[in-house]
Amino acid sequence: MWPSLRRASSGLRDCGCQVLSQLLPFGYPETVLPLIRRFSAESTERLTNSKFNNEFLGQDAAVLPDDNFGYNDELSNGNGTIEANISKSWSFNMDHSADLKSKHRIHRPYLFQTVLDAHSLSVKSVLDKWIEDGNQLERNEVLLVLFHLKKQRLYWKAFQFMEWIERGHLLNFEERDYACHLDLIARNTGIEDARKYIDRVPKPFRNEVLYETLLVNCVRARDIQKAEEVFREIRDLSLPLTVSACNQMILLYKRVARTKVADIIMLMEKENIKPSPFTYKLIIDLKGRSNDISGVEVTLNEMKAAGVEPDFVTQTMVAKFYISGGLIEKAKAVVSEIEMEYMKDKRHAVRSLLHLYAALSKPDEVARIWKLCTEPKLDDFMAAIEAWGKLGCIEQAEETFEAMLEATQKLSSKYYNGMLNVYAENKLMDKGKKFVERMSFDGCPNGPLTWDALVKLYVNSGEVAKADSFLQNATEQNPDRRPTYGSYIYLLMAYAKMGDIYNAEKMFDRLKNIRYPGRKPPYPVLLEAYVNAKVRPHGFIERMRADGVRPIKKVMEHLKFLGKLPRGGVPQLIG
């Protein structure tokens, strides 16, 4: 089992770490996070280009939906798919009859409605009143409230709810309750407070589940130092070392320290920890992003030899890497297999197939798959619009958008933004401007995602300065809202490509000062500005170290090149 997997992970020490990759386009069905595996708390990683900017426990934001296809996305610890798994997990832990389960699918429980309606600053007082009115708290109600709050990402209210329960000693806490509480503390007040909470947990419950929950949050925050400390603590306390914990470390190292992935693989072999399906997927994703297609195939063969059949997500991922590697015939074979095996049973297969055929530049196949989707949901429409946009078939994208409008009474801004992105990607400034006017006329609110699409529209049309000015004005006029991380990165990349060091540094400082959680300052992108301007960046490594950013292989190569620049001239830049 292990020799092949070790070969699959070989060469990782030579790979550069793509620190700026944030999100992953695929959903992974394996419940890799300890709280999903053992009880119903949340888990990190979409992946992120994520359609969910979001995170359940441990999601780097995490494993994203199967249909979210994109080459620049990164594997994470869970998002949409993770939430679905959590939903099943919580339902499994609730002792309801079938009738009661049906009832809760239709009606929100009364206690949940009480918490939902309460103002964020008065949750505890509203709950105190609920008790004073003669109500009694039952465990099933607690599970339902937490499940619904987490499903809607109302983490602050979930945190207040758990604090209220603990303060009033209203529930005899079990293993899952302590872990869930720790997770909410980490999310809302930080990793250090979560560490302190462990000291308050009775010793019998300070087990591997509690520490894995803390580890997942460290990984979600991309805090390599704290994650390594927790991982060592698990071993120092002689707690069971699980494949879930190892997967979390692989996931973290894959993002920020690829050279260490092989160390975890070797540790798993030494401890006789059998790789899970998610372990194989992580390695496949890592090798694919390193353009090591042979490594992808070795890992895929090892996966099959271990009795783990590639699922829909794995096959989709492999097809994506074949396409990006130029192995079109192999990609076509995998896509055909996906269509034969999953088209009839899995609705989301339609979405992925639309994206895959678009990536293969097959408009006829996109049209055929879309015709087979006889009762499309809104996300099916959106997948078709994105596929047509990728192919440059604007008329078909517009027709699909109009059909989507006819299929529902009112669309959210998410779907308008999807169409606006099509115009942006195809550099259609006039159509984009008219569509923004239409959005306003239709009463569609604009926000960070709309700003992001407009930034791309301006940049792709060659109006970088206007994109910069627009984003700055939007930020000043909406002090309570901040642009997406991607908006700043897009502008920074534009300035870097132009070799505009002044504006690249200015954009870098703006991005750095906002301090997006879990995001390291994008030094590799900034360095591209110096490379394209052929100017030496003095003290660059020292700046990176001060911010806790490790230089990747590409950064070192660029710095080596820039360091050789002569005083009187510049050598021809290769690559």
Secondary structure, 3 states (H helix, E strand, C coil): CHHHHHHHHCCHHHCCCCCCCCCCCCCCCCCCCHHHHHCCCCCCCCCCCCCCCCCCCCCCCCCCCCCCCCCCCCCCCCCHHHHHHHHHHHHHHCCCCHHHHHHHHHCCCHHHHHHHHCCCCCHHHHHHHHHHCCCCCCHHHHHHHHHHHHHCCCHHHHHHHHHHHHHCCCCCCCHHHHHHHHHHHHHHHCHHHHHHHHHHCCHHHCCHHHHHHHHHHHHHCCCHHHHHHHHHHHHHCCCCCCHHHHHHHHHHHHHHCHHHHHHHHHHHHHCCCCCCHHHHHHHHHHHHHCCCHHHHHHHHHHHHHCCCCCCHHHHHHHHHHHHHCCCHHHHHHHHHHHHHHHCCCCHHHHHHHHHHHHHCCCHHHHHHHHHHCCCCCHHHHHHHHHHHHHHCCHHHHHHHHHHHHHHCCCCCHHHHHHHHHHHHHCCCHHHHHHHHHHHHHCCCCCCHHHHHHHHHHHHHCCCHHHHHHHHHHHHHHCCCCCCCHHHHHHHHHHHHHHCCHHHHHHHHHHHHHHCCCCCCCCHHHHHHHHHHHCCCCCCHHHHHHHCCCCCCHHHHHHHHHHHCCCCCCCCCCCC
